[in-house]
Every structure is written in structure tokens, then in C-alpha cells.
């Protein structure tokens, strides 16, 4: 998975997600702003999961097989 201008790195997405959660927990935003933050948080969580899934797949591909030999 590559980092493109539209797609943040894992670290960027995670950091922004932390900020979104902090803002939602703090309150003081309108309902519309809360909905926008929630939607952005969902998107960021999806991006983070995709990065993690990609990393897991790479690790599994590089790991030796169950019998101790490479597949």
C-alpha cells in the first residue's frame, strides 16, 4: 500500500483519528460538526485498518511455512 496525496500514512491517519476522538469527547461542537467528525473518524479508522491488514499480509508472506520451510 502506498502513500498518495489522498491517502495519509498510517501514522498520519492515526494521529488525526486521535484528534477527532479528542474533539468529539470534548463536546462543544454542533450536531452537524459532530456528524462530520464521526464520518471522518470512520474513514480514518478504515485507512488505519487497511494499513495494518497490508502489514499483516506482508509479514505472513515473508514468514516461513507451518512446517518450518518457506512456502
PQR file of N, CA, C, O and H, with PARSE charges and radii, in Angstrom:
ATOM      1  N   UNK A   1       0.857  -1.169   0.000 -0.4000 1.5000
ATOM      2  CA  UNK A   1       0.000   0.000   0.000 -0.0000 2.0000
ATOM      3  C   UNK A   1       0.902   1.230   0.000  0.5500 1.7000
ATOM      4  O   UNK A   1       1.813   1.340   0.820 -0.5500 1.4000
ATOM      5  N   UNK A   2       0.651   2.130  -0.898 -0.4000 1.5000
ATOM      6  CA  UNK A   2       1.493   3.299  -0.996 -0.0000 2.0000
ATOM      7  C   UNK A   2       0.787   4.515  -0.445  0.5500 1.7000
ATOM      8  O   UNK A   2      -0.441   4.583  -0.394 -0.5500 1.4000
ATOM      9  H   UNK A   2      -0.089   2.041  -1.565  0.4000 1.0000
ATOM     10  N   UNK A   3       1.595   5.469  -0.035 -0.4000 1.5000
ATOM     11  CA  UNK A   3       1.076   6.720   0.494 -0.0000 2.0000
ATOM     12  C   UNK A   3       0.901   7.687  -0.667  0.5500 1.7000
ATOM     13  O   UNK A   3       1.884   8.077  -1.298 -0.5500 1.4000
ATOM     14  H   UNK A   3       2.592   5.414  -0.076  0.4000 1.0000
ATOM     15  N   UNK A   4      -0.322   8.075  -0.956 -0.4000 1.5000
ATOM     16  CA  UNK A   4      -0.602   9.030  -2.017 -0.0000 2.0000
ATOM     17  C   UNK A   4      -1.099  10.316  -1.376  0.5500 1.7000
ATOM     18  O   UNK A   4      -1.437  10.319  -0.192 -0.5500 1.4000
ATOM     19  H   UNK A   4      -1.120   7.758  -0.444  0.4000 1.0000
ATOM     20  N   UNK A   5      -1.152  11.406  -2.131 -0.4000 1.5000
ATOM     21  CA  UNK A   5      -1.636  12.660  -1.543 -0.0000 2.0000
ATOM     22  C   UNK A   5      -3.030  12.535  -0.934  0.5500 1.7000
ATOM     23  O   UNK A   5      -3.341  13.217   0.043 -0.5500 1.4000
ATOM     24  H   UNK A   5      -0.878  11.403  -3.093  0.4000 1.0000
ATOM     25  N   UNK A   6      -3.880  11.661  -1.507 -0.4000 1.5000
ATOM     26  CA  UNK A   6      -5.233  11.492  -0.972 -0.0000 2.0000
ATOM     27  C   UNK A   6      -5.249  10.541   0.225  0.5500 1.7000
ATOM     28  O   UNK A   6      -6.159  10.598   1.052 -0.5500 1.4000
ATOM     29  H   UNK A   6      -3.628  11.107  -2.300  0.4000 1.0000
ATOM     30  N   UNK A   7      -4.257   9.678   0.317 -0.4000 1.5000
ATOM     31  CA  UNK A   7      -4.234   8.641   1.343 -0.0000 2.0000
ATOM     32  C   UNK A   7      -3.114   8.944   2.334  0.5500 1.7000
ATOM     33  O   UNK A   7      -1.937   8.928   1.974 -0.5500 1.4000
ATOM     34  H   UNK A   7      -3.517   9.632  -0.355  0.4000 1.0000
ATOM     35  N   UNK A   8      -3.486   9.221   3.581 -0.4000 1.5000
ATOM     36  CA  UNK A   8      -2.444   9.507   4.573 -0.0000 2.0000
ATOM     37  C   UNK A   8      -1.679   8.246   4.953  0.5500 1.7000
ATOM     38  O   UNK A   8      -2.163   7.130   4.765 -0.5500 1.4000
ATOM     39  H   UNK A   8      -4.442   9.234   3.873  0.4000 1.0000
ATOM     40  N   UNK A   9      -0.486   8.439   5.485 -0.4000 1.5000
ATOM     41  CA  UNK A   9       0.258   7.310   6.029 -0.0000 2.0000
ATOM     42  C   UNK A   9      -0.501   6.784   7.245  0.5500 1.7000
ATOM     43  O   UNK A   9      -1.424   7.430   7.740 -0.5500 1.4000
ATOM     44  H   UNK A   9      -0.093   9.346   5.638  0.4000 1.0000
ATOM     45  N   UNK A  10      -0.104   5.615   7.715 -0.4000 1.5000
ATOM     46  CA  UNK A  10      -0.738   5.063   8.904 -0.0000 2.0000
ATOM     47  C   UNK A  10      -0.620   6.037  10.076  0.5500 1.7000
ATOM     48  O   UNK A  10      -1.591   6.301  10.785 -0.5500 1.4000
ATOM     49  H   UNK A  10       0.647   5.091   7.313  0.4000 1.0000
ATOM     50  N   UNK A  11       0.586   6.563  10.261 -0.4000 1.5000
ATOM     51  CA  UNK A  11       0.833   7.462  11.391 -0.0000 2.0000
ATOM     52  C   UNK A  11       0.006   8.739  11.283  0.5500 1.7000
ATOM     53  O   UNK A  11      -0.531   9.216  12.282 -0.5500 1.4000
ATOM     54  H   UNK A  11       1.375   6.348   9.685  0.4000 1.0000
ATOM     55  N   UNK A  12      -0.099   9.295  10.074 -0.4000 1.5000
ATOM     56  CA  UNK A  12      -0.910  10.496   9.886 -0.0000 2.0000
ATOM     57  C   UNK A  12      -2.382  10.215  10.181  0.5500 1.7000
ATOM     58  O   UNK A  12      -3.046  10.999  10.860 -0.5500 1.4000
ATOM     59  H   UNK A  12       0.337   8.908   9.263  0.4000 1.0000
ATOM     60  N   UNK A  13      -2.887   9.094   9.667 -0.4000 1.5000
ATOM     61  CA  UNK A  13      -4.288   8.736   9.890 -0.0000 2.0000
ATOM     62  C   UNK A  13      -4.553   8.498  11.371  0.5500 1.7000
ATOM     63  O   UNK A  13      -5.566   8.948  11.906 -0.5500 1.4000
ATOM     64  H   UNK A  13      -2.348   8.457   9.115  0.4000 1.0000
ATOM     65  N   UNK A  14      -3.640   7.789  12.032 -0.4000 1.5000
ATOM     66  CA  UNK A  14      -3.803   7.513  13.461 -0.0000 2.0000
ATOM     67  C   UNK A  14      -3.809   8.801  14.274  0.5500 1.7000
ATOM     68  O   UNK A  14      -4.651   8.982  15.154 -0.5500 1.4000
ATOM     69  H   UNK A  14      -2.817   7.424  11.597  0.4000 1.0000
ATOM     70  N   UNK A  15      -2.873   9.693  13.980 -0.4000 1.5000
ATOM     71  CA  UNK A  15      -2.798  10.949  14.724 -0.0000 2.0000
ATOM     72  C   UNK A  15      -4.041  11.805  14.520  0.5500 1.7000
ATOM     73  O   UNK A  15      -4.555  12.405  15.465 -0.5500 1.4000
ATOM     74  H   UNK A  15      -2.189   9.547  13.265  0.4000 1.0000
ATOM     75  N   UNK A  16      -4.524  11.858  13.270 -0.4000 1.5000
ATOM     76  CA  UNK A  16      -5.743  12.623  13.018 -0.0000 2.0000
ATOM     77  C   UNK A  16      -6.947  11.973  13.697  0.5500 1.7000
ATOM     78  O   UNK A  16      -7.826  12.667  14.207 -0.5500 1.4000
ATOM     79  H   UNK A  16      -4.106  11.371  12.503  0.4000 1.0000
ATOM     80  N   UNK A  17      -6.985  10.646  13.703 -0.4000 1.5000
ATOM     81  CA  UNK A  17      -8.074   9.945  14.370 -0.0000 2.0000
ATOM     82  C   UNK A  17      -8.082  10.247  15.868  0.5500 1.7000
ATOM     83  O   UNK A  17      -9.145  10.448  16.455 -0.5500 1.4000
ATOM     84  H   UNK A  17      -6.271  10.082  13.289  0.4000 1.0000
ATOM     85  N   UNK A  18      -6.913  10.280  16.480 -0.4000 1.5000
ATOM     86  CA  UNK A  18      -6.812  10.634  17.900 -0.0000 2.0000
ATOM     87  C   UNK A  18      -7.382  12.033  18.124  0.5500 1.7000
ATOM     88  O   UNK A  18      -8.100  12.263  19.097 -0.5500 1.4000
ATOM     89  H   UNK A  18      -6.049  10.117  16.003  0.4000 1.0000
ATOM     90  N   UNK A  19      -7.065  12.968  17.226 -0.4000 1.5000
ATOM     91  CA  UNK A  19      -7.572  14.332  17.347 -0.0000 2.0000
ATOM     92  C   UNK A  19      -9.090  14.375  17.187  0.5500 1.7000
ATOM     93  O   UNK A  19      -9.775  15.091  17.917 -0.5500 1.4000
ATOM     94  H   UNK A  19      -6.482  12.781  16.436  0.4000 1.0000
ATOM     95  N   UNK A  20      -9.611  13.609  16.234 -0.4000 1.5000
ATOM     96  CA  UNK A  20     -11.061  13.563  16.016 -0.0000 2.0000
ATOM     97  C   UNK A  20     -11.761  13.049  17.280  0.5500 1.7000
ATOM     98  O   UNK A  20     -12.759  13.624  17.716 -0.5500 1.4000
ATOM     99  H   UNK A  20      -9.055  13.027  15.641  0.4000 1.0000
ATOM    100  N   UNK A  21     -11.242  11.980  17.859 -0.4000 1.5000
ATOM    101  CA  UNK A  21     -11.841  11.418  19.075 -0.0000 2.0000
ATOM    102  C   UNK A  21     -11.778  12.433  20.211  0.5500 1.7000
ATOM    103  O   UNK A  21     -12.746  12.599  20.953 -0.5500 1.4000
ATOM    104  H   UNK A  21     -10.431  11.513  17.506  0.4000 1.0000
ATOM    105  N   UNK A  22     -10.643  13.107  20.346 -0.4000 1.5000
ATOM    106  CA  UNK A  22     -10.490  14.119  21.404 -0.0000 2.0000
ATOM    107  C   UNK A  22     -11.527  15.216  21.237  0.5500 1.7000
ATOM    108  O   UNK A  22     -12.144  15.644  22.213 -0.5500 1.4000
ATOM    109  H   UNK A  22      -9.857  12.971  19.743  0.4000 1.0000
ATOM    110  N   UNK A  23     -11.724  15.675  20.001 -0.4000 1.5000
ATOM    111  CA  UNK A  23     -12.691  16.742  19.746 -0.0000 2.0000
ATOM    112  C   UNK A  23     -14.118  16.278  20.024  0.5500 1.7000
ATOM    113  O   UNK A  23     -14.921  17.032  20.574 -0.5500 1.4000
ATOM    114  H   UNK A  23     -11.223  15.327  19.209  0.4000 1.0000
ATOM    115  N   UNK A  24     -14.432  15.050  19.649 -0.4000 1.5000
ATOM    116  CA  UNK A  24     -15.779  14.533  19.918 -0.0000 2.0000
ATOM    117  C   UNK A  24     -16.022  14.389  21.417  0.5500 1.7000
ATOM    118  O   UNK A  24     -17.096  14.725  21.916 -0.5500 1.4000
ATOM    119  H   UNK A  24     -13.780  14.438  19.203  0.4000 1.0000
ATOM    120  N   UNK A  25     -15.014  13.886  22.129 -0.4000 1.5000
ATOM    121  CA  UNK A  25     -15.166  13.704  23.572 -0.0000 2.0000
ATOM    122  C   UNK A  25     -15.267  15.029  24.314  0.5500 1.7000
ATOM    123  O   UNK A  25     -15.938  15.114  25.343 -0.5500 1.4000
ATOM    124  H   UNK A  25     -14.142  13.613  21.723  0.4000 1.0000
ATOM    125  N   UNK A  26     -14.612  16.056  23.807 -0.4000 1.5000
ATOM    126  CA  UNK A  26     -14.626  17.358  24.467 -0.0000 2.0000
ATOM    127  C   UNK A  26     -15.981  18.039  24.343  0.5500 1.7000
ATOM    128  O   UNK A  26     -16.351  18.864  25.178 -0.5500 1.4000
ATOM    129  H   UNK A  26     -14.066  15.988  22.972  0.4000 1.0000
ATOM    130  N   UNK A  27     -16.723  17.683  23.285 -0.4000 1.5000
ATOM    131  CA  UNK A  27     -18.022  18.304  23.071 -0.0000 2.0000
ATOM    132  C   UNK A  27     -17.865  19.742  22.602  0.5500 1.7000
ATOM    133  O   UNK A  27     -16.790  20.149  22.160 -0.5500 1.4000
ATOM    134  H   UNK A  27     -16.422  17.013  22.606  0.4000 1.0000
ATOM    135  N   UNK A  28     -18.928  20.493  22.702 -0.4000 1.5000
ATOM    136  CA  UNK A  28     -18.886  21.893  22.324 -0.0000 2.0000
ATOM    137  C   UNK A  28     -18.958  22.137  20.828  0.5500 1.7000
ATOM    138  O   UNK A  28     -18.726  23.257  20.374 -0.5500 1.4000
ATOM    139  H   UNK A  28     -19.801  20.162  23.061  0.4000 1.0000
ATOM    140  N   UNK A  29     -19.277  21.102  20.051 -0.4000 1.5000
ATOM    141  CA  UNK A  29     -19.447  21.284  18.610 -0.0000 2.0000
ATOM    142  C   UNK A  29     -20.911  21.028  18.265  0.5500 1.7000
ATOM    143  O   UNK A  29     -21.634  20.354  18.999 -0.5500 1.4000
ATOM    144  H   UNK A  29     -19.465  20.192  20.420  0.4000 1.0000
ATOM    145  N   UNK A  30     -21.320  21.574  17.146 -0.4000 1.5000
ATOM    146  CA  UNK A  30     -22.706  21.395  16.732 -0.0000 2.0000
ATOM    147  C   UNK A  30     -22.953  19.941  16.327  0.5500 1.7000
ATOM    148  O   UNK A  30     -22.018  19.159  16.157 -0.5500 1.4000
ATOM    149  H   UNK A  30     -20.733  22.121  16.550  0.4000 1.0000
ATOM    150  N   UNK A  31     -24.209  19.607  16.179 -0.4000 1.5000
ATOM    151  CA  UNK A  31     -24.576  18.266  15.731 -0.0000 2.0000
ATOM    152  C   UNK A  31     -23.980  17.996  14.354  0.5500 1.7000
ATOM    153  O   UNK A  31     -23.441  16.916  14.111 -0.5500 1.4000
ATOM    154  H   UNK A  31     -24.969  20.243  16.316  0.4000 1.0000
ATOM    155  N   UNK A  32     -24.073  18.966  13.458 -0.4000 1.5000
ATOM    156  CA  UNK A  32     -23.529  18.798  12.110 -0.0000 2.0000
ATOM    157  C   UNK A  32     -22.019  18.577  12.163  0.5500 1.7000
ATOM    158  O   UNK A  32     -21.497  17.707  11.466 -0.5500 1.4000
ATOM    159  H   UNK A  32     -24.510  19.843  13.655  0.4000 1.0000
ATOM    160  N   UNK A  33     -21.313  19.359  12.985 -0.4000 1.5000
ATOM    161  CA  UNK A  33     -19.867  19.178  13.124 -0.0000 2.0000
ATOM    162  C   UNK A  33     -19.545  17.810  13.722  0.5500 1.7000
ATOM    163  O   UNK A  33     -18.584  17.161  13.308 -0.5500 1.4000
ATOM    164  H   UNK A  33     -21.737  20.065  13.551  0.4000 1.0000
ATOM    165  N   UNK A  34     -20.342  17.374  14.688 -0.4000 1.5000
ATOM    166  CA  UNK A  34     -20.144  16.057  15.291 -0.0000 2.0000
ATOM    167  C   UNK A  34     -20.297  14.954  14.255  0.5500 1.7000
ATOM    168  O   UNK A  34     -19.509  14.009  14.230 -0.5500 1.4000
ATOM    169  H   UNK A  34     -21.122  17.901  15.024  0.4000 1.0000
ATOM    170  N   UNK A  35     -21.303  15.070  13.405 -0.4000 1.5000
ATOM    171  CA  UNK A  35     -21.515  14.076  12.352 -0.0000 2.0000
ATOM    172  C   UNK A  35     -20.353  14.062  11.374  0.5500 1.7000
ATOM    173  O   UNK A  35     -19.906  12.995  10.955 -0.5500 1.4000
ATOM    174  H   UNK A  35     -21.943  15.838  13.426  0.4000 1.0000
ATOM    175  N   UNK A  36     -19.863  15.236  11.010 -0.4000 1.5000
ATOM    176  CA  UNK A  36     -18.722  15.309  10.096 -0.0000 2.0000
ATOM    177  C   UNK A  36     -17.474  14.699  10.731  0.5500 1.7000
ATOM    178  O   UNK A  36     -16.722  13.981  10.072 -0.5500 1.4000
ATOM    179  H   UNK A  36     -20.227  16.103  11.350  0.4000 1.0000
ATOM    180  N   UNK A  37     -17.260  14.988  12.013 -0.4000 1.5000
ATOM    181  CA  UNK A  37     -16.120  14.405  12.721 -0.0000 2.0000
ATOM    182  C   UNK A  37     -16.252  12.892  12.793  0.5500 1.7000
ATOM    183  O   UNK A  37     -15.278  12.170  12.576 -0.5500 1.4000
ATOM    184  H   UNK A  37     -17.870  15.572  12.548  0.4000 1.0000
ATOM    185  N   UNK A  38     -17.450  12.411  13.098 -0.4000 1.5000
ATOM    186  CA  UNK A  38     -17.678  10.967  13.183 -0.0000 2.0000
ATOM    187  C   UNK A  38     -17.377  10.292  11.840  0.5500 1.7000
ATOM    188  O   UNK A  38     -16.702   9.265  11.787 -0.5500 1.4000
ATOM    189  H   UNK A  38     -18.241  12.997  13.275  0.4000 1.0000
ATOM    190  N   UNK A  39     -17.887  10.884  10.763 -0.4000 1.5000
ATOM    191  CA  UNK A  39     -17.646  10.317   9.432 -0.0000 2.0000
ATOM    192  C   UNK A  39     -16.158  10.316   9.097  0.5500 1.7000
ATOM    193  O   UNK A  39     -15.647   9.350   8.531 -0.5500 1.4000
ATOM    194  H   UNK A  39     -18.436  11.719  10.806  0.4000 1.0000
ATOM    195  N   UNK A  40     -15.467  11.396   9.444 -0.4000 1.5000
ATOM    196  CA  UNK A  40     -14.030  11.452   9.193 -0.0000 2.0000
ATOM    197  C   UNK A  40     -13.317  10.395  10.033  0.5500 1.7000
ATOM    198  O   UNK A  40     -12.393   9.738   9.554 -0.5500 1.4000
ATOM    199  H   UNK A  40     -15.882  12.180   9.904  0.4000 1.0000
ATOM    200  N   UNK A  41     -13.741  10.232  11.269 -0.4000 1.5000
ATOM    201  CA  UNK A  41     -13.152   9.215  12.136 -0.0000 2.0000
ATOM    202  C   UNK A  41     -13.340   7.816  11.574  0.5500 1.7000
ATOM    203  O   UNK A  41     -12.422   6.998  11.625 -0.5500 1.4000
ATOM    204  H   UNK A  41     -14.492  10.766  11.658  0.4000 1.0000
ATOM    205  N   UNK A  42     -14.516   7.535  11.040 -0.4000 1.5000
ATOM    206  CA  UNK A  42     -14.774   6.233  10.427 -0.0000 2.0000
ATOM    207  C   UNK A  42     -13.835   6.005   9.247  0.5500 1.7000
ATOM    208  O   UNK A  42     -13.276   4.918   9.098 -0.5500 1.4000
ATOM    209  H   UNK A  42     -15.262   8.200  10.998  0.4000 1.0000
ATOM    210  N   UNK A  43     -13.660   7.020   8.414 -0.4000 1.5000
ATOM    211  CA  UNK A  43     -12.767   6.912   7.260 -0.0000 2.0000
ATOM    212  C   UNK A  43     -11.319   6.688   7.715  0.5500 1.7000
ATOM    213  O   UNK A  43     -10.614   5.846   7.160 -0.5500 1.4000
ATOM    214  H   UNK A  43     -14.114   7.903   8.535  0.4000 1.0000
ATOM    215  N   UNK A  44     -10.889   7.432   8.711 -0.4000 1.5000
ATOM    216  CA  UNK A  44      -9.519   7.287   9.218 -0.0000 2.0000
ATOM    217  C   UNK A  44      -9.304   5.899   9.826  0.5500 1.7000
ATOM    218  O   UNK A  44      -8.249   5.294   9.640 -0.5500 1.4000
ATOM    219  H   UNK A  44     -11.462   8.116   9.163  0.4000 1.0000
ATOM    220  N   UNK A  45     -10.303   5.399  10.550 -0.4000 1.5000
ATOM    221  CA  UNK A  45     -10.194   4.057  11.126 -0.0000 2.0000
ATOM    222  C   UNK A  45     -10.072   3.013  10.014  0.5500 1.7000
ATOM    223  O   UNK A  45      -9.320   2.047  10.151 -0.5500 1.4000
ATOM    224  H   UNK A  45     -11.161   5.890  10.701  0.4000 1.0000
ATOM    225  N   UNK A  46     -10.804   3.202   8.916 -0.4000 1.5000
ATOM    226  CA  UNK A  46     -10.727   2.284   7.780 -0.0000 2.0000
ATOM    227  C   UNK A  46      -9.337   2.326   7.150  0.5500 1.7000
ATOM    228  O   UNK A  46      -8.774   1.287   6.807 -0.5500 1.4000
ATOM    229  H   UNK A  46     -11.414   3.986   8.804  0.4000 1.0000
ATOM    230  N   UNK A  47      -8.790   3.524   7.000 -0.4000 1.5000
ATOM    231  CA  UNK A  47      -7.448   3.676   6.425 -0.0000 2.0000
ATOM    232  C   UNK A  47      -6.423   2.971   7.318  0.5500 1.7000
ATOM    233  O   UNK A  47      -5.564   2.241   6.824 -0.5500 1.4000
ATOM    234  H   UNK A  47      -9.248   4.369   7.279  0.4000 1.0000
ATOM    235  N   UNK A  48      -6.515   3.188   8.621 -0.4000 1.5000
ATOM    236  CA  UNK A  48      -5.587   2.532   9.550 -0.0000 2.0000
ATOM    237  C   UNK A  48      -5.702   1.016   9.442  0.5500 1.7000
ATOM    238  O   UNK A  48      -4.685   0.322   9.413 -0.5500 1.4000
ATOM    239  H   UNK A  48      -7.213   3.781   9.023  0.4000 1.0000
ATOM    240  N   UNK A  49      -6.917   0.496   9.383 -0.4000 1.5000
ATOM    241  CA  UNK A  49      -7.118  -0.945   9.283 -0.0000 2.0000
ATOM    242  C   UNK A  49      -6.536  -1.493   7.993  0.5500 1.7000
ATOM    243  O   UNK A  49      -5.953  -2.577   7.988 -0.5500 1.4000
ATOM    244  H   UNK A  49      -7.742   1.059   9.407  0.4000 1.0000
ATOM    245  N   UNK A  50      -6.686  -0.764   6.906 -0.4000 1.5000
ATOM    246  CA  UNK A  50      -6.113  -1.209   5.633 -0.0000 2.0000
ATOM    247  C   UNK A  50      -4.583  -1.273   5.712  0.5500 1.7000
ATOM    248  O   UNK A  50      -3.972  -2.215   5.206 -0.5500 1.4000
ATOM    249  H   UNK A  50      -7.160   0.116   6.910  0.4000 1.0000
ATOM    250  N   UNK A  51      -3.968  -0.267   6.347 -0.4000 1.5000
ATOM    251  CA  UNK A  51      -2.512  -0.298   6.525 -0.0000 2.0000
ATOM    252  C   UNK A  51      -2.109  -1.506   7.360  0.5500 1.7000
ATOM    253  O   UNK A  51      -1.151  -2.200   7.020 -0.5500 1.4000
ATOM    254  H   UNK A  51      -4.465   0.497   6.758  0.4000 1.0000
ATOM    255  N   UNK A  52      -2.825  -1.764   8.444 -0.4000 1.5000
ATOM    256  CA  UNK A  52      -2.500  -2.896   9.314 -0.0000 2.0000
ATOM    257  C   UNK A  52      -2.708  -4.224   8.597  0.5500 1.7000
ATOM    258  O   UNK A  52      -1.897  -5.140   8.737 -0.5500 1.4000
ATOM    259  H   UNK A  52      -3.603  -1.200   8.720  0.4000 1.0000
ATOM    260  N   UNK A  53      -3.782  -4.333   7.836 -0.4000 1.5000
ATOM    261  CA  UNK A  53      -4.029  -5.557   7.071 -0.0000 2.0000
ATOM    262  C   UNK A  53      -2.916  -5.791   6.049  0.5500 1.7000
ATOM    263  O   UNK A  53      -2.469  -6.921   5.858 -0.5500 1.4000
ATOM    264  H   UNK A  53      -4.441  -3.589   7.722  0.4000 1.0000
ATOM    265  N   UNK A  54      -2.472  -4.713   5.393 -0.4000 1.5000
ATOM    266  CA  UNK A  54      -1.384  -4.826   4.434 -0.0000 2.0000
ATOM    267  C   UNK A  54      -0.084  -5.258   5.095  0.5500 1.7000
ATOM    268  O   UNK A  54       0.659  -6.077   4.553 -0.5500 1.4000
ATOM    269  H   UNK A  54      -2.835  -3.794   5.548  0.4000 1.0000
ATOM    270  N   UNK A  55       0.183  -4.700   6.270 -0.4000 1.5000
ATOM    271  CA  UNK A  55       1.397  -5.082   7.002 -0.0000 2.0000
ATOM    272  C   UNK A  55       1.322  -6.547   7.419  0.5500 1.7000
ATOM    273  O   UNK A  55       2.315  -7.268   7.324 -0.5500 1.4000
ATOM    274  H   UNK A  55      -0.420  -4.035   6.710  0.4000 1.0000
ATOM    275  N   UNK A  56       0.157  -6.993   7.879 -0.4000 1.5000
ATOM    276  CA  UNK A  56      -0.014  -8.387   8.284 -0.0000 2.0000
ATOM    277  C   UNK A  56       0.213  -9.326   7.090  0.5500 1.7000
ATOM    278  O   UNK A  56       0.875 -10.356   7.214 -0.5500 1.4000
ATOM    279  H   UNK A  56      -0.650  -6.407   7.957  0.4000 1.0000
ATOM    280  N   UNK A  57      -0.344  -8.954   5.945 -0.4000 1.5000
ATOM    281  CA  UNK A  57      -0.177  -9.784   4.749 -0.0000 2.0000
ATOM    282  C   UNK A  57       1.296  -9.877   4.358  0.5500 1.7000
ATOM    283  O   UNK A  57       1.770 -10.948   3.980 -0.5500 1.4000
ATOM    284  H   UNK A  57      -0.882  -8.118   5.844  0.4000 1.0000
ATOM    285  N   UNK A  58       2.013  -8.774   4.447 -0.4000 1.5000
ATOM    286  CA  UNK A  58       3.446  -8.789   4.113 -0.0000 2.0000
ATOM    287  C   UNK A  58       4.216  -9.678   5.076  0.5500 1.7000
ATOM    288  O   UNK A  58       5.100 -10.428   4.664 -0.5500 1.4000
ATOM    289  H   UNK A  58       1.628  -7.904   4.754  0.4000 1.0000
ATOM    290  N   UNK A  59       3.879  -9.595   6.369 -0.4000 1.5000
ATOM    291  CA  UNK A  59       4.557 -10.437   7.361 -0.0000 2.0000
ATOM    292  C   UNK A  59       4.259 -11.912   7.121  0.5500 1.7000
ATOM    293  O   UNK A  59       5.155 -12.753   7.194 -0.5500 1.4000
ATOM    294  H   UNK A  59       3.161  -8.985   6.704  0.4000 1.0000
ATOM    295  N   UNK A  60       3.012 -12.217   6.837 -0.4000 1.5000
ATOM    296  CA  UNK A  60       2.641 -13.611   6.582 -0.0000 2.0000
ATOM    297  C   UNK A  60       3.325 -14.141   5.327  0.5500 1.7000
ATOM    298  O   UNK A  60       3.726 -15.304   5.281 -0.5500 1.4000
ATOM    299  H   UNK A  60       2.284 -11.534   6.777  0.4000 1.0000
ATOM    300  N   UNK A  61       3.459 -13.291   4.305 -0.4000 1.5000
ATOM    301  CA  UNK A  61       4.122 -13.713   3.079 -0.0000 2.0000
ATOM    302  C   UNK A  61       5.615 -13.944   3.305  0.5500 1.7000
ATOM    303  O   UNK A  61       6.217 -14.788   2.642 -0.5500 1.4000
ATOM    304  H   UNK A  61       3.132 -12.346   4.342  0.4000 1.0000
ATOM    305  N   UNK A  62       6.209 -13.209   4.224 -0.4000 1.5000
ATOM    306  CA  UNK A  62       7.636 -13.330   4.479 -0.0000 2.0000
ATOM    307  C   UNK A  62       7.953 -14.418   5.502  0.5500 1.7000
ATOM    308  O   UNK A  62       9.099 -14.859   5.597 -0.5500 1.4000
ATOM    309  H   UNK A  62       5.720 -12.524   4.763  0.4000 1.0000
ATOM    310  N   UNK A  63       6.959 -14.851   6.263 -0.4000 1.5000
ATOM    311  CA  UNK A  63       7.183 -15.850   7.317 -0.0000 2.0000
ATOM    312  C   UNK A  63       7.329 -17.241   6.704  0.5500 1.7000
ATOM    313  O   UNK A  63       6.712 -17.544   5.682 -0.5500 1.4000
ATOM    314  H   UNK A  63       6.029 -14.493   6.185  0.4000 1.0000
ATOM    315  N   UNK A  64       8.141 -18.077   7.328 -0.4000 1.5000
ATOM    316  CA  UNK A  64       8.243 -19.458   6.849 -0.0000 2.0000
ATOM    317  C   UNK A  64       6.907 -20.190   7.039  0.5500 1.7000
ATOM    318  O   UNK A  64       6.071 -19.790   7.849 -0.5500 1.4000
ATOM    319  H   UNK A  64       8.642 -17.831   8.158  0.4000 1.0000
ATOM    320  N   UNK A  65       6.733 -21.261   6.276 -0.4000 1.5000
ATOM    321  CA  UNK A  65       5.514 -22.069   6.373 -0.0000 2.0000
ATOM    322  C   UNK A  65       5.376 -22.730   7.726  0.5500 1.7000
ATOM    323  O   UNK A  65       6.279 -22.650   8.559 -0.5500 1.4000
ATOM    324  H   UNK A  65       7.412 -21.586   5.618  0.4000 1.0000
ATOM    325  N   UNK A  66       4.268 -23.372   7.945 -0.4000 1.5000
ATOM    326  CA  UNK A  66       3.963 -24.039   9.213 -0.0000 2.0000
ATOM    327  C   UNK A  66       4.982 -25.118   9.573  0.5500 1.7000
ATOM    328  O   UNK A  66       5.246 -25.353  10.752 -0.5500 1.4000
ATOM    329  H   UNK A  66       3.534 -23.438   7.268  0.4000 1.0000
ATOM    330  N   UNK A  67       5.554 -25.773   8.566 -0.4000 1.5000
ATOM    331  CA  UNK A  67       6.485 -26.871   8.833 -0.0000 2.0000
ATOM    332  C   UNK A  67       7.929 -26.393   8.968  0.5500 1.7000
ATOM    333  O   UNK A  67       8.855 -27.202   9.013 -0.5500 1.4000
ATOM    334  H   UNK A  67       5.339 -25.583   7.608  0.4000 1.0000
ATOM    335  N   UNK A  68       8.116 -25.057   9.033 -0.4000 1.5000
ATOM    336  CA  UNK A  68       9.451 -24.519   9.213 -0.0000 2.0000
ATOM    337  C   UNK A  68      10.182 -24.242   7.919  0.5500 1.7000
ATOM    338  O   UNK A  68      11.314 -23.758   7.940 -0.5500 1.4000
ATOM    339  H   UNK A  68       7.364 -24.399   8.996  0.4000 1.0000
ATOM    340  N   UNK A  69       9.548 -24.545   6.779 -0.4000 1.5000
ATOM    341  CA  UNK A  69      10.163 -24.237   5.497 -0.0000 2.0000
ATOM    342  C   UNK A  69       9.433 -23.065   4.873  0.5500 1.7000
ATOM    343  O   UNK A  69       8.288 -22.766   5.211 -0.5500 1.4000
ATOM    344  H   UNK A  69       8.629 -24.939   6.762  0.4000 1.0000
ATOM    345  N   UNK A  70      10.114 -22.418   3.968 -0.4000 1.5000
ATOM    346  CA  UNK A  70       9.453 -21.306   3.290 -0.0000 2.0000
ATOM    347  C   UNK A  70       8.501 -21.851   2.242  0.5500 1.7000
ATOM    348  O   UNK A  70       8.778 -22.862   1.596 -0.5500 1.4000
ATOM    349  H   UNK A  70      11.044 -22.660   3.694  0.4000 1.0000
ATOM    350  N   UNK A  71       7.378 -21.172   2.082 -0.4000 1.5000
ATOM    351  CA  UNK A  71       6.390 -21.610   1.097 -0.0000 2.0000
ATOM    352  C   UNK A  71       6.745 -21.108  -0.260  0.5500 1.7000
ATOM    353  O   UNK A  71       6.027 -21.376  -1.224 -0.5500 1.4000
ATOM    354  H   UNK A  71       7.152 -20.351   2.606  0.4000 1.0000
TER
END
